[in-house]
Amino acid sequence: MRLSYLRYLVILFFFSNCSVNYGQLTYVGKLSSDLEEVSGIESIPDSDSFWMVNDSGNHPRVYVVNAKGKITKTLYVEGKNKDWEDLTTDKEGNLYVGDFGNNANDRKHLKIYKLAANDLTHGKSILPVKIEFSFPNQKKFPPKKKKRHFDIESFFHYNGYLYLFTKSRTKTDYGRTDLYKIPATEGKHKAQFISTFNTCDKMKCWVTSAAISPDGKKVVLLSHEAIWQFTDFKNDHFFGGQMKKFDLEHESQKEGICFKNNNTVYITDEKAHGKGRNLYVFILD
């Protein structure tokens, strides 16, 4: 009788997991519990592993995570995690951590930490280079509710610059993202406005992460339920290219996206409402 009950539990567990629907995403694995609020992911060149970070209120740590979602290494950054939101790398292997989450639009000191490639390989505690910036068109902290377009959760490195994609906190304009750029160098910079794109008018269309393909020919923006892909753009006018939307048919608090190759992206989501903290893969076509 006891053996039959155990068999029942095994069968129930098996079918419960088989019934999970991930839409157009392919489930890769469950992330370690230390990544419950994972907010950024970046692939590590010549490796099956990834860099990952948690967002606001967590320790200033960067994690190396393997293809199964398990942490294999932890690095400590000598800086504060006020609101870490995204990761990107340059061709030299330096890692950039975006400490620019700005939900209330009241931060005057937005920054990005640059972690040297050599320190990532040989260090355990890293003293970063600080790249600070501000928006020249923000005059009040916070501005009026209808002008709160200065939150950021997304960026990537391209040709010596860091490209920032804002997240609108204005209820009538949730899908708006403004594209800016700053030099990827130490110092204090004024962000240069480039253009604006609108996903849709729902909160689910918030842009939560961005990435550019290794060959520089594809840009993707992530929301909780979709990916927007841009191709055939000229220079850094990404929104001027051809746009294609991928409906993932799966809703969760997706916060991170990165390219593994020119056609494959990996996605993470935070644990929220009893689901998430997963690693997924999606093939672009």
N, C-alpha and C positions, 0 to 999 in steps of 0.2 A: 504493500500500500504506500509506504514512504517513497519507494523507488518510482512508482507511477506518478506521484505528486511532483517529484523532482523533474521527471521527464516533461510533465505539463508546464512547469516553470520555464524549462529550456525552450520548449516549442513556443510558448507565449512570448518570450524574449525575442526569439528569432523573427517571428511574424510581426511583432511590434516595430522592430527595426526595419524590416522590409517594407512596411507600410509608409515610412517617412517619405514625403515627396519633396524633392529639392528642385523641382521645375527643370529648367534648362541647365542647371549647375550639376557638376559631378562632385559628389562628396569625397573628400580626400581623407580627413581625419579630425578627431576632436583635439583641440588645443589644450595644453597644460593649464591647470587651474590658476596658475600665476598670471595667465593672459585673459582673465575674465573680461577686462575692459580694453581689449586689443584695439588700437586705433590706427596703426600704420604697419605696412608690410613692404619689404623691398627684397628682391632676389639677390643672392650673393653669386657673383660671376664664377663660372667654372665649378659650381657646386650645386647639390640638390637642396641646399638649405636656404633659409631666409633670415633677414633681420626683422624684428618686430618690437613694438613698444606699446605701452598702455597710455591712456590719456590722463586728464587732470586729476590731481590728488594722489597719484601713485608715485612710487619711488623713481628717481631719475636713472632708470636702467634700460639698457638695450639688450635684447635677447637674440641668441642664435637658435633657430628652431629648425628641426629636420623635416623631411618630407612627410613624416607621420604626425607632425604637430607637437613633438616633444622638445623641450628646451635642452640644449646640449652645452650652452655656455651663456654666462651672464656678465655683462660689462657695466661698470658704474660710471656715470657721467658727472663731472664736478660742476653741476648746475642744478637749477630748480625745474621740476616738472610742473609748471603752472598750468599748462594745458597743451600737452604734446598731441599732435593730430595726424602727422603724416611723415613719411620717410622718402628719401630719394638718394641716388648715388651719381657720381660723375664717372668719366671714363678712366680716371686715375684710381678709382676704388674708394674715394673719400665718401663718407656717409653724412647726410644732412638730416637733422631732426627739427621738424617744424614746431616750435613752441609759440603758436600764434592763434590758438583757439580763443574766441572772443565773443562768447554768447551774448553778453550784455552790450557789446560794442563800446565798452568804456576803457579798454586798455590803450595806454599811450606808448607802451614799450613792448613792441612785438619783436620777436627774435627767432633766429634759426641757429642751431648749434652745428658746427662743422667738425666732424670727427675724422682725424687723419687716418689714412689707410694703414699705415705702419702701426699706429696705436691700436687699431681694431684687431690686428693680427697678433701683436705681442703684449698688449697691455691688459690690465684688469680694471684700472681706474683711469679715466681719460679726462684730460683738461682740454676742453673744446675751444675752438675759435668762435667768437660771437659775431653774427651778422645781424645787425639791428635795422629796423625799417619802420616807416610810418606812411600813412596815406595823405598826400598833399590836399586831397579834396575832403578830408574829414576835419571839421572845425570844432565840433562839440563832442564831449565824451560823457554820456552817450548822446548821439543825435536824436532828433525826434523819431518816434516809432516808424513813421513812413519812410525814413531815410537810413534805416539800420542795415546797411549792406557791407559791413566791414568785419564780419566773422570770417574765419578761414579754416578749412579742414583739408585743403588739397594743394599740392605743388609738385613740381619736378624740375630736374636740372636739364638744361639744353644749351649747348654752345656758349658756355661761360656765364649763363644767367639762370636765375631761379624764377620760375613762372608760377604765380600765385592765382588760385581760383577761389573767389569769395563765396560765402554761403549767406544768402539773404535771411534776415530775421524779421522781415516785413510781411505780415500776414497776407496781404494782397499780391505779393510778389515773391513767393517762396522759391520759385524755380529760377530766379535770376542768379547768374554768376558773372562777376566782373573779372576779367583777366588783366593782371599786372605783371611786371617783371622788375627784378632788382639784380645788380651784379652779385655773383657768388663769391664775394670777397669780404674780408673783415672790415667793419666800420658801420657808420650810420647812413642809411640810404632813404631817399624818397622814392616810393614805388611809382613806376611809370605805367599809366593806364594804356591798354591796347584796345580792348573791345568787350562786348557783352553778349552773352548767350542766354536764352531762356529755355529751360527744359519743359516745365509745365507749371501750373499754379498750385499744386498740392505740396504739402509738407513732405510727402514720400519722395518728391522729386529733388529734395535738397542734394547738392553735390557734396559728397563726403570723402572723396579721394580722386586722385588723377595720376596718370602715368603716360610715358611716351615709350614707344617701342625701341629696341636697341638700334635699329636702322634709322630712327628719327622720322619715319613715314606715317606712323599712326599715333594718335592721341586718344585716350579714353578717359571719360568721366564716369564716376560711379554714383548711384543713388541706392536707396534701400531696395529697389526692385528692378533696376534697369542699368544698362550701360549705353553711353553715347560715344560713338566712334567717329573721329574726324580723319580724313585722308585727303591727298591731293591739295594740300595747303601750300602757300608760298611763304618762305622765311618763317616768321613766328606768328603769322596771322592764322592761327589754328582754326578759328571759327569761320574763316572764309573758305574752307575746303568743303569737300563732300561729307555730309553727315549721315550716319546710319544708327538707328536705335535698336538695341537688343532688349526685348522684354524677357527678363529672366524667369518669369512665372513663379517667383518665389520672393516672399517679403520677409526681411529680417533687418536688424540694425547693422547693415553692412558699412564698414568704416575704412577698409583698406583694399587697394588693388595694385598689382604690379605685373609687369611682363616677365615671363620666363624665356620666351623667344618672341619672334615677330608676330606670331599668331596665337600665342597661348598666354592667358592671364590667370593669376591666382587671386583669390578674394577671401577676406576674413570678415567675420561679423562678431560683434560683442554679444555677451550673454544678456538677454533682455526678454522679459515676459515668458520665462521658462524655456527659451530656445536660444540657439546661437553658440558662440565660442567655437566655431568650426572653421576649417580650411577647405576651400572649394577650388575647382579648376573649371575654366570655360574656354572654348575654342572660338576665336573670331573667324568670320568668313567674309 
